[in-house]
Amino acid sequence: MSAPTTTTSPPPESPPSAKPHPTPQPALRTRLHTLPRHPLTVALVAALCAAVVGMVLVVAAGAELGSAWQALEEGMFGSSYAVGSSLNSAAVLALIAAGFTVAHRAGLVNVGGEGQLCAGGTAAAAVGLVLPAQVPTAVGVPLVVLAGFLAGAAWASIAAWLKVKRGTSEVITTLLLNFIGIGMVSLAVHEEALLRQPVTSSETLPQSAPLPTGAQLPLIGDVESPATAVVVIAAVAVLATGIVLRHTALGLRLRAVGHSPAASARLGLPVGRLEGGGLAFAGGLAGIAGAALVATAPYVLAEHFSSGYGFAGLVVGLLARGSLTAVAAVSLLFGFLTSGGINLQLAAQVPASTVQIVQSLLVLFIAAAMLFTTRRPGSRS
Amino acid sequence: MTAALEITGLVKSYGSMRALDGVDLVVEAGTVHCVLGENGAGKSTLCHAVAGSLTSDEGSLLLYGESYAPRRPADALAAGVAMVHQHFSLVSTLTVGENLRLLRLPDLAGRIARVREAYGLVLELDAVAGKLPVGVRQRVEIVKALLRDPRLLVLDEPTGVLGPAETDALLETCRRIAAAGHAVVLVTHKLGEAVRAGDHATVLRGGRVAGGGPMAELSAERLVPLMIGRSVGALDATVAGAVGLEPGAVEPVGPVTVGPGAAGSVPAAVEPRGSAPAALDSAGSAPAAGESAGPVPVTADSAGGGADDGDGQRVGGAALGLSEVTVRRADGTYALDRAALEVGFGEIVGIAGVEGNGQSELMAVIAGSLAPDDGRVVLHGRDLTRAKPAARTGAGLGVVPEDRHHEGCVPELSVAENLHLGRLGEFKRFGVFLDRPALGRATEKVLGEHDVRAPGAFAPMASLSGGNQQKVVIARELALDPLVCLAASQPTRGLDIGAVEAVHARIRAAAARGAGVLVVSAELDELLALCDRVLVAYRGRLLGPVDPRAEGARERIGALMVGADGAGVPAGVGQSPPTRGPSPSKAIGAH
């Protein structure tokens, strides 16, 4: 995406030269044309449109705009509890989106965050439950997180292997593996032989027993806040990924493979390993997100424990469009909006789905705007 | 009489780049008007503006005296303007007849018959379009355009993919269309075609009209300076070849061959085969010169002849040797059929042929992106048949791929990154990070050495012109140490004359340094002027070799290209294609 020309001074007259193209002479008309196509303008307009629809929905639900905004704001920043749970959500989203970005650099689209998250969560629960009750946090938590990473990476490796060896589209395979992963969690929490807690009565819920204290993610910040170490893990992951992608040879190789597998192969890059590794790493980060969800209160693996984070993280990754700064920003926005939405329902009796609709609209508008910005001006009447 | 097309002050900008900058052009009815120019001169943009596939920013068009402003291709068709695009638009799985029916024209059979009678364009309606040779496919495209009985026909670079005979037929068709009273705009960057077929010519350079006039008053010598802005005398014969001039038009470069002693080791000093005419001792065009010069390339007849029977050192001694390489396509046909060749050290071997006769597969086998079903690829004694590209590069095989944007470079990455992608390990800081400053310095050095015009070391590759992109690719491959063999496919395709010259100079320099060079090109003139030996790809086989300096070499290669082996091919040169059984090339494969 090229930034528009914003020079105000007229460009110098092109001297007669042997070059085939004359020097740029942006006409005023072109500049006016490109202004509304600037990515930032587009994002702002999209956000504004989404916000307007949100307001209409709030009014339609019979609430006052003012009180609704107050409820939303309180849900987002009103208490350290609100901030803490927002940060937790944002961290999970950021992990999945950072992984998505890595795979995307290698030219692969990982839509399997949900399945990888399920695999990671299941493995984390399995490992956490076999740990002795007195396990120290310094041992338990790293083990649980590592189990999540490995299981998520293994889950993604199935798709990676099919892609590298057989050329099967990773979009299809990762998408379908989601459903298997979700089903696997269901199976695990329903079978006592697997991870279900001991059934003592007909009211025993189909979920795992709680993880031992040493396997639970420690809280950070003040006692009121539910924010856990996942926030730190996510911040480190996003930062490290950003540095690797931008400042190392590995990042450059991933980018080369993503842009042109053929040219990369010609230049001797291990295309299959880079592609497969990128996708596996994406799965690993999603697996850590799953482990974090299991190792956060109520510390159990249950059906629907993923709450659709895998798909929400995918959306964050798509919106961030390859920038890890944007991954952090969009994750925070979505994380805070989600907790705000819950309070919106509690305090202002506006359905929390309003926020989901606004989020989805934001995605739609931005996607539509992409088309608008990338279309070659003048190519069609 | 009114002109068929009158263009006044046409301007078209892409962002800040002016593709057309006030172009004026008048095309008379009943004439073939050639639009000439280098790549990026604005030829295609002009075509698209006339055919309605893009709208111009300023300027006006008059079609037979009426104002004409097409906003979409349908407008152009309705006004009687048809365009034959550079790339074919046929559904390859449908038959020719079905493809024509897609146009949904009334009285199709009648129209086809009229076109056949008027222009002699015969079509086999039941043939599947995808299985036809390119020349025939192009004929279908032209018939498609003519079925609407257009008043103006625009042909955008129609001869790019055609062999010599097909090109002749196309130019003949253009003449007939003009003779029928229509106007033809023929866009090309090959001067020879324009001189042969055009009534008028207009030369574009940098989006402006550089000159033009009736063809009778123009000659190749006058057109070339208009196209490139300097005189033809400064050009080299191969460059003239690349633009389609007869080689006689400029002084040919003398052949300098490497003696037999050079085989097996990189010669310490090889006579430079530079473009300076001083390099030729016995005037290069004389047929006997090749032989009288004595040192016939050591491998001159190895591909077709049986002279190397039992000589096991041959494959190991050559820079690059291919034996019995066979590649089958998915449908069971042979893309390569026991292809064998040898490239000696310091030798330039060319592969001619109409596209699609196995050249692409041959290069893929050499480059390592395609594993042959059978046969061996040997680089200076090392068997690389199944080696990964990295191992091939390490062994000293430089490859300039056919498709620059697909395989040659990553257009989205910077010049520096493209140059050093294969050896990023050499640019590390603190053991982990990429040392961009060092990368930039190394790149600046290469850019200077190879005279690459780039906005900077970290400018995206896509921001460079095609010629400069190719210079970067070649610089990268020539930087191999040691460079045993350079395999270049279509190294000058789509480049303008100045860049062609630079690329040829680099290829010659590589050979002069002792590396073997294999050049695959669709431009026969280029091969004739550049190579020591020319093989011809025909249906997956490599025929020949032909000595490009011998008399009638062009005709012999032309005959081999269309499979007319025997006809006009003296015995001993056109060794008949290997037949199943004891073949001449078996001798190589046996080791």
HADDOCK unambig.tbl for C-alpha pairs under 7 A between the chains (distance, minus, plus):
assign (segid A and resid 20 and name CA) (segid B and resid 40 and name CA) 6.49 0.50 0.50
assign (segid A and resid 20 and name CA) (segid B and resid 41 and name CA) 6.31 0.50 0.50
assign (segid A and resid 20 and name CA) (segid B and resid 205 and name CA) 6.51 0.50 0.50
assign (segid A and resid 20 and name CA) (segid B and resid 206 and name CA) 4.40 0.50 0.50
assign (segid A and resid 21 and name CA) (segid B and resid 206 and name CA) 4.83 0.50 0.50
assign (segid A and resid 22 and name CA) (segid B and resid 18 and name CA) 6.64 0.50 0.50
assign (segid A and resid 22 and name CA) (segid B and resid 206 and name CA) 6.44 0.50 0.50
assign (segid A and resid 24 and name CA) (segid B and resid 16 and name CA) 4.55 0.50 0.50
assign (segid A and resid 24 and name CA) (segid B and resid 17 and name CA) 5.32 0.50 0.50
assign (segid A and resid 25 and name CA) (segid B and resid 16 and name CA) 5.48 0.50 0.50
assign (segid A and resid 26 and name CA) (segid B and resid 16 and name CA) 4.82 0.50 0.50
assign (segid A and resid 247 and name CA) (segid B and resid 433 and name CA) 5.57 0.50 0.50
assign (segid A and resid 247 and name CA) (segid B and resid 434 and name CA) 5.69 0.50 0.50
assign (segid A and resid 248 and name CA) (segid B and resid 432 and name CA) 6.43 0.50 0.50
assign (segid A and resid 248 and name CA) (segid B and resid 433 and name CA) 4.55 0.50 0.50
assign (segid A and resid 248 and name CA) (segid B and resid 434 and name CA) 4.68 0.50 0.50
assign (segid A and resid 249 and name CA) (segid B and resid 424 and name CA) 6.10 0.50 0.50
assign (segid A and resid 249 and name CA) (segid B and resid 433 and name CA) 6.93 0.50 0.50
assign (segid A and resid 249 and name CA) (segid B and resid 434 and name CA) 5.46 0.50 0.50
assign (segid A and resid 256 and name CA) (segid B and resid 410 and name CA) 6.67 0.50 0.50
assign (segid A and resid 259 and name CA) (segid B and resid 410 and name CA) 6.62 0.50 0.50
assign (segid A and resid 259 and name CA) (segid B and resid 412 and name CA) 6.95 0.50 0.50
assign (segid A and resid 260 and name CA) (segid B and resid 406 and name CA) 6.89 0.50 0.50
assign (segid A and resid 260 and name CA) (segid B and resid 410 and name CA) 5.90 0.50 0.50
assign (segid A and resid 262 and name CA) (segid B and resid 406 and name CA) 6.42 0.50 0.50
assign (segid A and resid 262 and name CA) (segid B and resid 407 and name CA) 5.14 0.50 0.50
assign (segid A and resid 263 and name CA) (segid B and resid 406 and name CA) 6.25 0.50 0.50
assign (segid A and resid 263 and name CA) (segid B and resid 407 and name CA) 3.84 0.50 0.50
assign (segid A and resid 263 and name CA) (segid B and resid 408 and name CA) 5.68 0.50 0.50
assign (segid A and resid 263 and name CA) (segid B and resid 409 and name CA) 5.66 0.50 0.50
assign (segid A and resid 263 and name CA) (segid B and resid 410 and name CA) 6.36 0.50 0.50
assign (segid A and resid 265 and name CA) (segid B and resid 389 and name CA) 6.83 0.50 0.50
assign (segid A and resid 266 and name CA) (segid B and resid 389 and name CA) 5.75 0.50 0.50
assign (segid A and resid 266 and name CA) (segid B and resid 407 and name CA) 6.65 0.50 0.50
assign (segid A and resid 267 and name CA) (segid B and resid 389 and name CA) 6.73 0.50 0.50
assign (segid A and resid 267 and name CA) (segid B and resid 390 and name CA) 6.60 0.50 0.50
assign (segid A and resid 267 and name CA) (segid B and resid 421 and name CA) 6.94 0.50 0.50
assign (segid A and resid 267 and name CA) (segid B and resid 422 and name CA) 5.16 0.50 0.50
assign (segid A and resid 268 and name CA) (segid B and resid 389 and name CA) 5.04 0.50 0.50
assign (segid A and resid 268 and name CA) (segid B and resid 390 and name CA) 3.94 0.50 0.50
assign (segid A and resid 268 and name CA) (segid B and resid 422 and name CA) 6.02 0.50 0.50
assign (segid A and resid 269 and name CA) (segid B and resid 422 and name CA) 6.74 0.50 0.50
assign (segid A and resid 378 and name CA) (segid B and resid 55 and name CA) 6.58 0.50 0.50
assign (segid A and resid 379 and name CA) (segid B and resid 54 and name CA) 5.57 0.50 0.50
assign (segid A and resid 381 and name CA) (segid B and resid 71 and name CA) 6.41 0.50 0.50
